[in-house]
Amino acid sequence: MTLTEGQRHDSVPVFELVNETEHSGKLTRLTADRAYDGDPTRRPLAEKAVELVIPSPSHRRTKAKCPPKLYRLRHKVENFFRKLFDFRR
């Protein structure tokens, strides 16, 4: 996990995280929100045989496949961070 400043776009630190995981083991799956969708992100990860669980935004012409059951698990992580923000005081 990497925390970045608020004005930095979400898709920028993806490759930093991927490079960090190469030292600790093989990355098999990447789950992310729609901000990470894009060919510059998808292409290099697909070449490394990483399963991408990233839904395509509604304006994308060619929709990528996203397993809905796996994407629903992301909701639990989002809820955890939401609770941290709610109880930070």
ZASE-178965 format. One line per 4 residues: number of its first residue (from 1); their letters; for each residue x, y, z of C-alpha. Coordinates in nm, 2 decimals, always signed. Example, Ala and Ser with C-alpha at 12.3 -4.5 7.8 and 13.67 -1.06 7.14 Angstrom:
REM ZASE-178965
1 = AS = +1.23 -0.45 +0.78 | +1.37 -0.11 +0.71
//
This chain:
REM ZASE-178965
1 = MTLT = +0.00 +0.00 +0.00 | +0.13 +0.35 -0.08 | -0.02 +0.67 +0.04 | +0.02 +0.97 -0.20
5 = EGQR = -0.07 +1.34 -0.18 | -0.42 +1.43 -0.27 | -0.34 +1.62 -0.59 | -0.15 +1.32 -0.75
9 = HDSV = -0.35 +1.12 -0.99 | -0.43 +0.76 -0.88 | -0.27 +0.59 -1.17 | +0.07 +0.74 -1.12
13 = PVFE = +0.20 +0.51 -0.84 | +0.08 +0.18 -1.00 | +0.42 +0.10 -1.15 | +0.60 +0.19 -0.83
17 = LVNE = +0.39 -0.06 -0.64 | +0.44 -0.33 -0.91 | +0.81 -0.28 -0.90 | +0.81 -0.32 -0.52
21 = TEHS = +0.61 -0.64 -0.53 | +0.87 -0.80 -0.77 | +1.11 -0.81 -0.47 | +0.87 -0.98 -0.24
25 = GKLT = +0.70 -1.23 -0.48 | +0.49 -1.26 -0.79 | +0.20 -1.02 -0.84 | -0.10 -1.23 -0.95
29 = RLTA = -0.39 -0.99 -0.92 | -0.45 -0.61 -0.91 | -0.78 -0.48 -0.79 | -0.84 -0.11 -0.84
33 = DRAY = -1.12 +0.14 -0.92 | -1.20 +0.30 -1.25 | -0.93 +0.57 -1.22 | -0.67 +0.30 -1.29
37 = DGDP = -0.83 +0.19 -1.62 | -0.64 +0.27 -1.93 | -0.42 +0.11 -2.19 | -0.09 +0.25 -2.05
41 = TRRP = -0.17 +0.07 -1.72 | -0.34 -0.24 -1.86 | -0.09 -0.34 -2.13 | +0.23 -0.38 -1.92
45 = LAEK = +0.05 -0.56 -1.64 | -0.12 -0.80 -1.89 | +0.23 -0.88 -2.03 | +0.33 -0.98 -1.68
49 = AVEL = +0.02 -1.21 -1.66 | -0.14 -1.01 -1.38 | -0.51 -1.06 -1.35 | -0.67 -0.71 -1.36
53 = VIPS = -0.99 -0.65 -1.16 | -1.06 -0.30 -1.28 | -1.40 -0.20 -1.42 | -1.40 +0.02 -1.73
57 = PSHR = -1.56 +0.36 -1.71 | -1.88 +0.42 -1.90 | -1.72 +0.63 -2.17 | -1.46 +0.36 -2.28
61 = RTKA = -1.54 +0.22 -2.62 | -1.40 -0.13 -2.56 | -1.50 -0.25 -2.22 | -1.25 -0.47 -2.03
65 = KCPP = -1.37 -0.78 -1.85 | -1.40 -0.74 -1.47 | -1.50 -1.03 -1.25 | -1.79 -0.88 -1.04
69 = KLYR = -1.74 -1.11 -0.74 | -1.38 -1.01 -0.70 | -1.45 -0.65 -0.75 | -1.72 -0.66 -0.47
73 = LRHK = -1.45 -0.77 -0.22 | -1.29 -0.43 -0.28 | -1.59 -0.27 -0.10 | -1.47 -0.42 +0.23
77 = VENF = -1.14 -0.25 +0.20 | -1.31 +0.08 +0.12 | -1.53 +0.04 +0.42 | -1.23 -0.01 +0.64
81 = FRKL = -1.06 +0.31 +0.53 | -1.39 +0.50 +0.56 | -1.41 +0.39 +0.93 | -1.05 +0.52 +0.98
85 = FDFR = -1.16 +0.86 +0.84 | -1.48 +0.86 +1.05 | -1.30 +0.78 +1.38 | -0.97 +0.97 +1.33
89 = R = -1.05 +1.21 +1.62
//
